[in-house]
Amino acid sequence: MNRSGRLHGGVLATVIDAACGFAGCYQAPPGQGRRALTLSLTTQYLRPVADGTRLTATATRSGGGRTIFFSSCEVRDAEGRLVATGSGTFKYRS
């Protein structure tokens, strides 16, 4: 929480970064996933988040190629309200 009693924006940015990375690295079957690092990340904070609020992050890979991919994420609270969005560019690691 920040000094205003709301969820710190850095926590939301970390959630968005992790969800976007997982979206681009997922592969079936399990255990065959890839690894990536973040090249750029953009976040938009749309609504304050109170202490104890359950959040859900949903991310999708939106494009890319052999070494670079793009993904975006929405973070919603328990009532389904959009609290933050983000998008990033990621590079696959060997």
N, C-alpha and C positions, 0 to 999 in steps of 0.2 A: 504494500500500500504506500502511496505517497503521503506527503504532509497534509494533504486535503482529505485524507481518508478514502481515497479512490484507488483503484488498481493502477499501478505505475505503468506508463506507456511502454517502457522497456520490456515489461513482462509480456504485453500484447505483441510487441514486435518479435520477441523470441518465439512465441507461439506461432505466429504467422510464418516466420522463417523456417521453423521445424516442420510445420504442416506442408508448406510449399516444397521443401526438400524431399520429404517422404513421398509426396505426390509424384515427383519426377523420378524417384529411385525405385518405386515399387515394381516388382517383377514376380510373376508366378513361375514356378512353384516357390513356396516360402523358403527362405534361406538363400535365394539366388539374387537378392537385391543388390543394387549398385550403391556407390557412395558418391557424394557431390559436395562441392563447396559453393558458398554464396558469392557471386560477383557483384550483385547490386540488389537492394531491397527498398521498396517504397511502401510506406504505411500511411493510412488515413484513419484518424480517430474520430468516430462519429457520435459517441455517447459515453458518458462516464459509467464506470462499473463499480458498484458498491461491494463492500466486503461480503464474502460468502456467496456471491453470485456464481452459479454454474455456467460455464461457457462451452460452446462447441465450435471447433474450427473445421471448416470444410475446404479442402484445396483440390485443385485440378491442374494437371499439366496442360498447357495451352499450345505448345509447339516446341520446336527445336530440331536438333539434328543429332549427329553422332557424339559430339563432345559438349554441346551447350543445350540447355533447355530452359523454357519459360514456364512459370506457373503462377497462379493467383489463388487467393484465399479470402474467405469471409468468416468472421467470428460473430456468433450470435449468442444472446443470453438465453436463459431458460424459457422466456416468453417468446422467443423467435425474433427479437428485435436485433437489428444489425448494429453492432457496437464498434467494429473496425474492419477494414479491408486492407489488403496488401498484395503486391505482386513482386516477383523477383526474377533475376537471371542467375542461372546456376551452371557450374561446369562439372561434368562427371570426372571423378578421380579414377586413376587406374589401380 
